[in-house]
Amino acid sequence: MPTDQRPETFHMRVVRQTDPKWLANARSGDKTAQMCVLAVARWMKEMVAGRSSCICCDAVFSGGDVPEAFLILISSNQDSEELNVRSAAVCSKCSTHEDQWLMAEGARRTGLARSAEQMQ
């Protein structure tokens, strides 16, 4: 592996059902908010056909469950314009925690590296 390659960077965001600013920001053209809304919509569409668990614990979502919050991971390659986004659901119990806790727990449970170069 060449030593001049940088690790991929990513941004984490928490989108809560009780916070309507994400949808309003997406409608006003905010690219990050648009990516978050897209990721949530994709998760909801995929959920119709299956089951998923909370990113911070093992609570299971199924059927018409609507999570209280989502942890959004926005990944961008430094060398291209490509932008990838993924979402994970947060259950009602875990959603009572602050955003920083949700991001730290989600990163810990998924094994994401949390170096200063990777986490922004």
C-alpha positions in Angstrom: 0.0 0.0 0.0 1.5 3.4 -1.0 2.3 5.5 2.0 0.9 8.7 0.4 -2.7 7.5 0.5 -4.8 9.1 3.1 -7.4 7.1 5.1 -11.0 7.7 4.0 -12.7 10.4 5.9 -16.3 10.4 7.1 -18.8 12.6 9.0 -21.4 11.3 11.4 -24.7 13.0 12.0 -27.7 12.2 14.1 -31.1 12.8 12.6 -34.0 12.8 15.1 -37.7 12.5 14.4 -38.3 15.3 16.8 -36.0 17.7 15.0 -37.7 19.0 11.8 -34.7 21.1 10.7 -33.2 18.3 8.6 -36.1 18.2 6.2 -36.4 22.0 6.1 -32.6 22.3 5.4 -32.8 19.6 2.7 -35.6 21.4 1.0 -33.6 24.7 1.1 -30.6 23.0 -0.7 -28.3 22.0 2.1 -26.3 19.1 0.6 -25.5 17.4 4.0 -29.2 17.5 5.0 -30.2 16.2 1.6 -27.8 13.2 2.0 -29.2 12.5 5.5 -32.8 12.6 4.3 -31.8 10.3 1.4 -30.1 7.8 3.7 -33.1 7.7 6.0 -35.5 7.2 3.1 -33.3 4.4 1.8 -33.3 2.7 5.2 -37.1 3.0 5.5 -37.5 1.5 2.0 -35.2 -1.4 2.8 -36.8 -2.0 6.2 -40.1 -2.8 4.5 -38.6 -6.1 3.3 -36.6 -7.1 6.4 -35.6 -6.5 10.0 -32.9 -4.4 11.5 -31.5 -3.7 14.9 -30.5 -0.5 16.7 -26.9 0.6 16.0 -26.3 1.2 19.7 -27.9 -1.9 21.2 -29.7 -5.1 20.1 -33.3 -3.8 20.0 -34.9 -5.1 16.8 -37.0 -3.0 14.4 -39.6 -4.7 12.2 -42.6 -4.1 10.1 -43.8 -0.5 10.3 -41.5 0.5 13.1 -40.3 4.1 12.8 -37.0 4.7 14.7 -36.8 7.7 17.0 -33.4 8.7 15.4 -30.9 7.7 12.8 -27.1 7.7 12.9 -25.9 8.9 9.4 -22.4 8.1 8.1 -21.3 10.3 5.2 -18.2 9.0 3.6 -16.3 10.9 0.9 -13.2 9.9 -1.0 -10.6 12.7 -0.9 -9.5 12.0 -4.5 -12.9 12.2 -6.2 -16.3 13.8 -6.1 -17.9 10.5 -5.0 -20.0 10.8 -1.9 -21.5 7.8 -0.1 -24.0 7.8 2.7 -25.4 5.2 5.0 -27.9 5.2 7.9 -28.5 3.1 10.9 -31.5 3.2 13.2 -31.5 4.2 16.8 -34.2 2.8 19.2 -36.3 4.9 21.5 -34.3 4.0 24.6 -30.9 4.8 23.0 -32.3 8.0 21.4 -32.6 9.5 24.9 -28.8 9.9 24.9 -27.0 12.9 23.5 -25.7 12.9 19.9 -22.1 12.5 21.0 -22.9 9.3 22.9 -24.8 7.9 19.9 -21.9 8.6 17.5 -19.4 7.1 19.9 -21.5 4.0 20.6 -22.3 3.5 16.9 -18.6 3.8 16.0 -17.6 1.4 18.7 -20.2 -1.2 17.8 -19.4 -1.1 14.1 -15.6 -1.1 14.6 -15.0 2.2 12.9 -11.7 3.8 13.5 -12.0 7.0 15.4 -8.7 8.8 14.7 -8.7 12.5 14.4 -7.8 12.1 10.7 -10.9 10.0 10.0 -13.5 11.5 12.2 -14.7 15.0 11.5 
